[in-house]
Amino acid sequence: MDGLDVVYFDLPKYHLRGKIVTDAEGCYEYRTVVPGVEASAVPGSLLDDVQVMLGRANARARHIHAHITHADHHMLTHQIHFDGDPLVDTVTEGAIARELIHKTELHEDAAEWEARGLTSPYRTLTCDYTLRSIGFDEVKDPYYLEGFWKQ
């Protein structure tokens, strides 16, 4: 990173990151806000100029990253995108698979807000994950193959 014009925000190491443990049935719940818009290129950069020429937004679709893990299973890396986000169809890095776009449900009943300790309407979405178990002949770390360097 030497020589790059990188902004240092002096944020805690795990800022905007968390770890969620499921209950015995594998269910979980967390509260967050819909993420803000993230630039896809440094403003004024060559990539930004190309995006302007192509009529693309200098923004990534709103999303949340998820890494789902369980012992003896392969880790799943996932991006959660939101229905109704106009940036989903204008991203420069490529089309977003429709199965990554999750439908949100609007809850407008004041009794529901109050039961959750909220003061205004909120949205929920459900993400179900199925992890692939590690088989007898597979390795947990795909970057380490025992004996590979000996061949």
Order of alpha helices (4+ residues) and beta strands (2+ residues): alpha-beta-beta-beta-beta-alpha-beta
